[in-house]
Amino acid sequence: MRLDEIPRVHLANLPTAVEEAPRLAAELGWPRLLVKRDDNTGLALGGNKARKLEYLMAEARDIGAQVVLTCGGAQSNHARMTAAAARKLGMECILFLTDPMPERFEGNLLLDAVLGAEIRFLPGVTYEQLERTMASEEARLISHARIPYVIPVGGSTPLGALGYVNAVRETAEQLKELGAENADIVIALGSGGTLAGLVLGCYLFLPEARPIGISVSRAADQARARVVRIANEAAKLVGIGHEPDVERMAIYDRYIGEAYGIPTQEGKEAILLAARTEGLILDPVYTGKAMAGLIDLVRKGEIGRERPVLFWHTGGAPGLFAFEELFHDEAVRLASES
């Protein structure tokens, strides 16, 4: 296997910890809950994208890139961390975001501006249109004798997915020490690259575990096709001559709510519960919905009945600060009682 031969830059503080969450587990009547703390990877306030960017930015560096282009929603963790990685490596960054320009820059958007990224708002466009727009800008930069590097939404490419193949190798040792190699591993599923790396990593290093994606944006069948494609192509990159087994993977799309980026009541309740039992900070776009899905699945007996559960915390706390209105009444209630 060629995983260690593929160029990589250091962007994340690794390994991240696996922690027990006994108070949250007890509150919900579960025997055991673990949390993988990829919110603590360190790059620009942390998150899962640092692992992907270690491989993607190594490729950008090796071609001599001067400008990095990527896309996402207004509260994209990937956009924020890509801007930070670009600055760390002496590059500029252009972000293409699928929302109108807001009256206030909050959460990840504020950090994008602090990092000096050029932000282009393209409200209402599809990700396919975003990719065409980035391709057009890439061609324009090349015509002006500049070297661009384009990263698709979420950094979800076969190369980026290798960050999570490596992450499973790291986590496998931690779970073996904890006697939890057969865990149900629950993770937020957006653009698919993280889960794809998790699937391939489990196939290689943690075969008794079961990867479970809680979709925050796509229908399960669409997400599954995307994850399988990325995982298969990532397997080729590391020299595996056959496709990894994806039958153990499960994907659930019933926790998305109204749409991507719109909070749900269940997600809000999960955020408050995790914070008040474990001091664990989740966000309304990704990890709050993933935790809400985990809670529901365990309560229904679909996961975790005879296996430990590992919640893979992919970060996103900066996005919480863009949703003050979601928690305003709760804050006022607490203030009035003090």
C-alpha positions in Angstrom: 0.0 0.0 0.0 1.3 3.4 -1.0 -0.5 5.6 1.6 2.8 6.8 3.2 4.3 7.6 -0.1 1.8 10.3 -1.1 3.0 13.9 -0.4 1.4 15.6 2.6 2.0 18.9 4.4 1.6 19.3 8.2 -1.5 21.3 9.0 -3.3 19.4 11.8 -2.3 18.7 15.4 -2.5 14.9 15.4 -3.4 12.5 16.8 -6.7 13.9 18.1 -8.1 12.3 21.2 -10.8 9.6 21.6 -12.7 10.5 24.8 -15.3 8.7 26.8 -18.6 10.6 27.1 -20.2 8.9 30.2 -22.6 11.7 31.3 -24.2 11.9 27.8 -24.3 8.2 27.6 -26.0 7.9 31.0 -28.5 10.6 30.1 -29.6 8.6 27.1 -29.4 5.2 28.7 -26.5 3.9 26.5 -23.8 1.6 27.8 -20.9 3.4 26.1 -20.3 6.5 24.0 -16.9 7.7 22.7 -16.1 10.9 20.9 -13.3 11.4 18.3 -12.2 15.0 18.8 -11.4 16.2 15.3 -12.8 19.5 16.3 -9.3 19.9 17.9 -7.2 19.5 14.8 -6.0 23.1 15.3 -6.0 24.8 11.9 -8.1 28.0 12.1 -10.1 26.7 15.1 -10.1 23.1 14.0 -12.3 20.6 12.2 -12.1 17.6 9.9 -11.0 19.5 6.8 -7.5 19.9 8.1 -6.8 16.2 7.4 -8.0 16.5 3.8 -6.1 19.7 3.2 -2.8 18.1 4.3 -2.9 16.1 1.0 -4.6 18.6 -1.2 -2.4 21.5 -0.3 0.7 19.3 -0.7 -0.4 18.9 -4.4 -1.0 22.7 -4.6 2.5 23.4 -3.2 4.1 20.9 -5.5 2.7 22.5 -8.7 3.7 26.0 -7.4 0.2 27.2 -6.9 -0.2 30.9 -6.1 -4.0 31.0 -5.7 -6.4 28.4 -4.3 -10.0 28.3 -5.4 -12.8 26.5 -3.6 -16.5 26.7 -2.9 -19.2 26.0 -0.3 -22.1 27.6 1.6 -21.8 30.8 3.6 -20.9 28.9 6.8 -18.6 26.4 5.1 -16.0 25.0 7.5 -14.1 23.8 4.4 -13.9 27.4 3.0 -12.6 28.8 6.3 -10.0 26.1 6.7 -8.9 26.3 3.1 -8.3 30.0 3.4 -6.2 29.3 6.5 -4.2 26.6 4.9 -3.5 28.8 1.9 -2.2 31.6 4.1 -0.1 29.1 6.0 1.6 28.1 2.8 1.9 31.6 1.4 -1.0 31.4 -1.2 -4.0 33.5 -1.9 -7.5 32.1 -1.7 -10.8 32.8 -3.6 -14.0 31.5 -2.1 -17.2 31.0 -4.2 -20.2 30.8 -1.8 -23.8 29.8 -2.6 -25.5 32.5 -0.6 -26.3 36.2 -0.9 -24.0 38.7 0.8 -25.2 39.0 4.4 -25.7 42.2 6.3 -23.4 40.9 9.0 -20.3 38.7 8.7 -20.6 36.1 11.4 -19.2 32.7 12.2 -17.1 31.1 9.5 -17.7 34.1 7.2 -16.1 36.5 9.6 -13.0 34.2 9.8 -12.9 34.0 6.0 -12.6 37.8 6.0 -10.1 37.9 8.8 -7.9 35.4 6.8 -8.1 37.8 3.8 -9.9 35.4 1.4 -11.5 37.0 -1.6 -15.2 36.1 -1.2 -17.6 35.9 -4.2 -21.2 35.4 -3.3 -23.3 33.5 -5.9 -26.8 33.1 -4.4 -29.0 30.3 -5.7 -26.4 28.6 -7.9 -25.9 24.8 -7.9 -22.6 23.2 -7.1 -22.3 22.2 -10.7 -22.6 25.9 -11.6 -20.0 26.7 -8.9 -17.6 24.2 -10.4 -18.0 25.8 -13.9 -17.5 29.2 -12.4 -14.3 28.1 -10.7 -13.1 26.5 -13.9 -13.7 29.8 -15.7 -11.7 31.7 -13.0 -9.0 29.1 -13.2 -8.7 29.7 -17.0 -8.6 33.4 -16.4 -5.8 33.2 -13.9 -3.8 31.0 -16.2 -4.2 33.5 -19.0 -2.7 36.1 -16.6 0.4 33.9 -16.0 -0.8 32.8 -12.5 -0.9 29.3 -11.1 -4.2 28.3 -9.6 -5.3 25.2 -7.7 -9.0 24.2 -7.6 -10.4 22.3 -4.7 -14.0 21.0 -5.2 -16.7 21.4 -2.5 -15.6 20.0 0.8 -12.2 18.9 -0.5 -14.1 15.7 -1.4 -11.7 14.1 -3.9 -10.0 10.8 -3.8 -6.8 12.5 -2.8 -8.5 14.5 0.0 -10.2 11.3 1.3 -6.8 9.9 2.1 -6.8 12.2 5.1 -9.5 10.0 6.6 -7.9 6.8 5.6 -5.0 8.0 7.7 -7.4 9.1 10.4 -8.8 5.6 10.8 -5.3 4.1 11.0 -4.7 6.6 13.9 -8.1 5.8 15.5 -7.8 2.0 15.2 -4.9 2.0 17.7 -6.9 4.2 20.1 -10.0 2.0 19.9 -8.0 -1.2 20.4 -6.6 0.2 23.6 -10.2 1.0 24.7 -11.6 -2.4 23.6 -13.9 -0.8 21.1 -12.7 -2.0 17.7 -16.2 -3.0 16.8 -17.8 0.4 17.3 -20.6 2.0 15.2 -18.8 5.1 14.0 -21.3 8.0 13.4 -20.2 11.0 11.3 -21.8 14.0 9.6 -22.1 13.5 5.9 -21.9 16.5 3.5 -19.9 16.3 0.4 -18.9 12.7 1.0 -15.1 12.7 1.1 -14.7 12.3 4.8 -17.1 9.2 4.9 -15.4 7.8 1.8 -12.0 7.9 3.6 -13.6 6.5 6.7 -15.0 3.6 4.7 -11.7 2.8 3.0 -9.9 3.3 6.3 -12.2 0.9 8.2 -11.7 -1.7 5.4 -8.0 -1.5 5.8 -7.4 -0.9 9.5 -10.7 -1.4 11.5 -12.7 -4.1 9.8 -15.0 -4.8 12.7 -16.2 -1.2 12.8 -19.3 0.1 11.0 -19.2 3.5 9.3 -22.5 5.4 9.5 -23.1 8.7 7.8 -25.8 11.2 8.9 -26.5 13.2 5.7 -26.9 17.0 6.2 -27.6 17.7 2.5 -28.1 14.9 0.0 -30.6 12.0 -0.3 -29.1 8.7 0.9 -28.9 7.1 -2.6 -27.1 10.1 -4.1 -24.8 10.3 -1.1 -24.0 6.6 -1.2 -23.1 6.7 -4.9 -20.8 9.6 -4.3 -19.1 8.1 -1.3 -18.6 4.7 -3.1 -17.0 6.4 -6.1 -14.6 8.5 -4.0 -13.7 5.5 -1.9 -13.0 3.3 -4.9 -10.8 6.0 -6.6 -9.0 6.6 -3.3 -8.2 2.8 -3.1 -6.5 3.0 -6.5 -4.4 6.0 -5.3 -2.9 3.9 -2.5 -2.4 0.9 -4.7 -5.2 -1.4 -3.7 -6.1 -3.5 -6.7 -9.7 -4.1 -5.8 -12.7 -2.1 -4.6 -13.2 -1.9 -0.8 -16.2 -3.6 0.8 -18.8 -0.9 1.4 -21.6 -3.2 2.5 -21.1 -2.4 6.2 -21.6 1.4 5.6 -25.0 2.9 6.4 -26.3 6.3 5.4 -29.4 8.1 6.8 -31.0 11.1 5.3 -34.0 11.6 7.6 -32.2 14.2 9.8 -31.6 16.9 7.1 -34.7 18.9 8.0 -35.9 21.6 5.6 -32.6 21.9 3.7 -28.9 22.0 4.1 -27.8 24.8 6.4 -31.2 25.3 8.0 -31.2 24.2 11.7 -33.7 21.6 13.0 -35.3 21.5 16.5 -33.8 18.1 17.0 -30.4 19.4 16.2 -30.8 22.3 18.6 -31.8 19.9 21.4 -28.8 17.7 20.6 -26.4 20.7 20.8 -27.8 21.7 24.2 -27.6 18.2 25.5 -24.1 17.6 24.4 -23.0 21.0 25.8 -24.7 20.5 29.2 -23.6 16.9 29.8 -20.0 16.9 28.3 -19.1 20.5 27.6 -19.1 19.4 23.9 -19.7 22.2 21.4 -21.6 21.2 18.3 -23.0 23.3 15.4 -26.5 23.6 13.8 -25.3 22.8 10.2 -23.3 19.6 10.6 -22.5 18.0 14.0 -25.8 19.1 15.7 -27.8 17.2 13.0 -25.4 14.3 13.2 -25.7 14.0 17.0 -29.5 14.3 16.6 -29.4 11.4 14.2 -27.2 9.3 16.5 -29.6 9.9 19.4 -32.6 8.8 17.4 -30.9 5.8 15.9 -29.8 4.5 19.3 -33.2 5.1 20.9 -34.8 3.1 18.1 -32.3 0.3 18.5 -30.9 0.7 15.0 -27.4 1.2 16.2 -25.5 0.8 19.5 -27.6 -2.0 21.0 -24.7 -4.4 21.3 -21.8 -2.3 20.1 -20.0 0.8 21.5 -20.8 4.0 19.6 -18.1 6.5 18.4 -19.3 9.9 17.5 -16.7 11.4 15.1 -16.7 15.2 15.9 -15.9 16.9 12.7 -15.8 20.4 14.2 -17.7 23.4 13.0 -18.0 25.4 16.3 -17.3 28.8 14.5 -20.6 28.3 12.6 -22.5 28.3 15.9 -21.9 32.0 16.2 -23.9 32.7 13.1 -27.1 31.3 14.7 -27.6 33.5 17.7 -31.3 33.7 17.0 -31.6 29.9 17.5 -30.5 30.2 21.1 -31.6 33.7 21.9 -34.7 32.8 23.9 -32.8 30.2 25.9 -30.1 32.8 26.7 -32.7 35.3 27.9 -34.4 32.7 30.1 -31.1 31.8 31.7 -30.3 35.5 32.2 -33.6 36.2 33.8 -33.2 33.4 36.3 -29.7 34.5 37.5 
